[in-house]
Amino acid sequence: MTSLHQRIFEDIEQKIMSGTWPPGQRIPAEHELEVTYGCSRMTVSKALSALATRGMIVRRRRAGSFVASPQIDRTVMDISDIGTEAKVAGHTYSHRILSRRIERLSTADAAVIEEAAGGEVLRVECLHIVDAKPNALEKRLILLDAVPQARDETFETSPPGSWLLDQVPWSEAKHIIRAVAADAATAKLLTIERHAACLLLTRQTWQNGRTVTFVEITHPGDRYQFAGVFHPSK
């Protein structure tokens, strides 16, 4: 069941993302939202804090809260963390490692990531679960010459993406986002219909010119959106 602060978060998020509330629009005052939703100020404040953390609103003392100026989506441009984003938005989060094995980089995979074939890689598949529903299927390669400490990591405590963000500073990243239809195996894991619409994020990160990791993350189309509003860099 959706909590009240999450409902407030989603209602405001929808108005911003749809353009109903444009950049600079003043959001109803906290006391107005309290009356509208019949809740405490603490509940309203929790929802607004989550929106501010996502960069969707700007909170100004005495003046109130305003829709942030448009900018490139953070989720697309930054190395995001599924678990952290879910928790900030008030959702429950867990993950499950589906498979983990060390192998040699195949010729086909080497061509995709533009690295020499034959090097040792750790191949990991992970299922991300938000509010008890599968939210993303992650298929990742970690190059062990760049991240040797991953050789013995189980990722049971922290999922691969979160672990890498804590362990390895990255200097360059490339993202591609596209729509795909779920194949039979993906549909089963994400509990969706075969051929259902999904969002596929492909990401490769480097450290000083060396590939650290290559990952494909598939989200059910109706359970995820790449969202965020930012001010343009100066």
C-alpha positions in Angstrom: 0.0 0.0 0.0 1.3 3.4 -0.9 2.2 5.6 2.1 0.8 9.1 2.3 4.1 10.9 1.9 4.8 8.7 -1.2 1.4 9.7 -2.6 2.2 13.4 -2.1 5.6 12.8 -3.7 4.1 11.1 -6.8 1.3 13.6 -7.2 3.7 16.5 -7.3 6.2 14.6 -9.4 3.4 13.9 -12.0 2.5 17.6 -12.2 6.1 18.6 -12.7 6.9 15.9 -15.3 3.7 16.5 -17.3 4.4 20.3 -17.4 1.3 21.2 -15.5 3.6 22.9 -13.0 6.4 24.6 -15.1 9.8 25.7 -13.9 9.5 28.4 -11.3 6.0 27.5 -10.4 5.4 27.9 -6.6 4.3 24.7 -5.0 1.4 25.0 -2.5 2.6 25.9 0.9 3.1 23.1 3.5 0.0 24.1 5.4 -2.0 24.0 2.2 -0.8 20.5 1.5 -1.6 19.4 5.0 -5.2 20.4 4.5 -5.4 18.9 1.0 -4.1 15.5 2.2 -5.3 15.6 5.7 -1.9 14.8 7.2 0.8 16.2 9.5 3.5 18.7 8.5 6.0 16.0 9.1 4.5 13.9 6.3 4.4 16.8 3.9 8.0 17.8 4.8 9.2 14.2 4.1 7.6 14.2 0.6 9.1 17.7 -0.2 12.5 16.7 1.1 12.5 13.6 -1.2 11.5 15.9 -4.2 14.3 18.3 -3.3 16.8 15.5 -3.1 15.8 14.4 -6.6 16.4 17.9 -7.8 12.8 18.4 -8.8 12.0 21.3 -6.5 14.0 24.0 -4.7 13.0 24.8 -1.1 13.6 28.4 0.0 13.3 29.6 3.6 10.2 31.8 4.1 9.5 31.9 0.3 8.4 28.3 -0.1 9.1 25.5 -2.6 9.4 26.0 -6.4 9.7 23.7 -9.4 13.4 23.6 -10.3 14.7 25.0 -13.6 14.9 22.5 -16.5 18.2 20.7 -17.0 19.6 17.4 -18.3 18.2 14.5 -16.4 20.4 13.4 -13.6 19.4 9.7 -13.9 20.6 9.7 -17.4 23.8 11.7 -16.9 25.0 10.6 -13.5 25.9 7.1 -12.2 22.7 6.5 -10.3 22.0 4.0 -7.6 18.7 2.1 -7.9 18.5 1.3 -4.2 19.3 4.8 -3.0 16.8 6.4 -5.4 14.1 4.0 -4.3 14.7 4.7 -0.6 14.9 8.5 -1.1 11.5 8.3 -2.7 10.1 6.3 0.2 10.1 2.8 -1.3 11.3 -0.4 0.2 14.3 -2.0 -1.7 16.1 -5.3 -1.8 18.2 -7.2 -4.4 19.0 -10.8 -5.3 22.1 -12.1 -7.0 20.9 -14.5 -9.7 24.3 -15.6 -11.0 28.0 -14.8 -10.5 30.9 -16.4 -12.4 34.4 -15.6 -13.5 35.2 -16.2 -17.2 37.3 -15.0 -20.1 36.0 -12.0 -22.1 34.5 -13.4 -25.3 35.3 -12.0 -28.7 31.7 -10.9 -29.1 31.7 -9.0 -25.7 35.1 -7.6 -26.4 33.9 -6.1 -29.6 31.0 -4.4 -27.8 33.1 -2.8 -25.1 36.2 -2.3 -27.4 38.6 -4.2 -25.2 40.9 -7.1 -26.0 39.3 -10.5 -25.8 40.6 -13.1 -23.3 40.9 -11.0 -20.1 39.3 -12.2 -16.9 35.8 -10.7 -16.2 33.3 -11.2 -13.5 29.8 -11.7 -15.0 27.0 -10.9 -12.5 23.2 -11.0 -12.9 21.2 -9.2 -10.2 17.5 -8.6 -9.7 16.5 -5.3 -8.1 13.2 -5.4 -6.1 11.2 -2.3 -5.1 8.1 -2.5 -3.0 8.2 -6.3 -3.3 8.1 -6.1 -7.2 10.9 -6.7 -9.6 12.0 -3.3 -10.7 15.1 -4.0 -12.8 17.2 -6.9 -14.2 20.9 -6.1 -14.2 23.5 -7.9 -16.4 27.0 -6.7 -15.7 30.6 -7.4 -16.7 33.3 -6.2 -14.3 36.9 -6.3 -15.7 39.0 -7.9 -13.1 42.3 -6.3 -14.2 40.7 -2.9 -13.4 38.8 -4.1 -10.2 40.7 -7.1 -8.8 38.9 -6.8 -5.4 35.7 -7.9 -7.1 37.0 -11.4 -7.6 36.0 -12.4 -4.1 33.0 -10.1 -3.6 29.6 -11.8 -3.2 27.4 -8.6 -3.5 25.0 -10.1 -1.0 25.2 -7.0 1.2 25.5 -4.4 -1.5 24.4 -4.8 -5.1 27.1 -4.6 -7.8 26.4 -1.0 -8.9 26.4 0.3 -5.3 29.6 -1.6 -4.5 31.4 -0.3 -7.5 30.5 3.3 -6.7 32.0 2.9 -3.3 35.1 1.0 -4.5 36.2 2.5 -7.8 36.3 6.2 -8.8 35.2 6.5 -12.5 36.5 9.2 -14.9 34.2 8.7 -17.9 30.8 7.1 -18.6 28.6 6.4 -21.6 24.9 5.8 -21.4 22.4 4.6 -24.0 18.7 4.3 -23.3 16.3 2.6 -25.6 12.9 0.9 -25.7 12.9 -2.9 -26.0 10.4 -5.8 -25.8 10.9 -8.3 -23.0 12.1 -11.7 -24.1 10.8 -14.8 -22.4 13.5 -15.1 -19.8 13.4 -11.4 -18.9 9.6 -11.4 -18.7 9.7 -14.3 -16.3 12.2 -12.6 -14.0 10.4 -9.2 -14.1 6.9 -10.8 -13.8 5.6 -9.1 -16.9 4.2 -10.3 -20.2 6.5 -11.5 -22.9 7.1 -8.7 -25.4 6.0 -6.1 -22.8 7.6 -2.7 -23.3 10.8 -2.1 -21.2 13.4 0.6 -20.8 17.0 -0.7 -21.3 19.9 1.4 -20.0 23.3 0.4 -21.3 26.2 1.9 -19.5 30.0 1.6 -19.7 32.4 3.3 -17.3 36.1 3.9 -17.5 38.8 4.9 -15.1 41.7 6.7 -16.8 41.0 5.0 -20.1 40.5 1.5 -18.8 37.0 -0.1 -18.8 35.8 -0.7 -15.3 32.4 -2.2 -16.0 29.7 -2.7 -18.7 26.1 -3.1 -17.6 22.7 -3.6 -19.2 19.7 -2.7 -16.9 16.2 -3.6 -18.0 13.2 -1.9 -16.3 9.5 -2.7 -16.9 8.2 0.2 -18.8 5.3 0.8 -16.4 7.4 0.6 -13.2 10.2 3.1 -13.9 11.0 6.4 -15.5 14.2 8.3 -16.0 13.3 11.6 -14.3 15.0 14.6 -12.8 15.1 18.3 -13.4 18.3 20.4 -12.9 19.6 23.9 -13.5 22.0 24.1 -16.5 25.7 24.1 -15.6 27.2 27.6 -15.5 
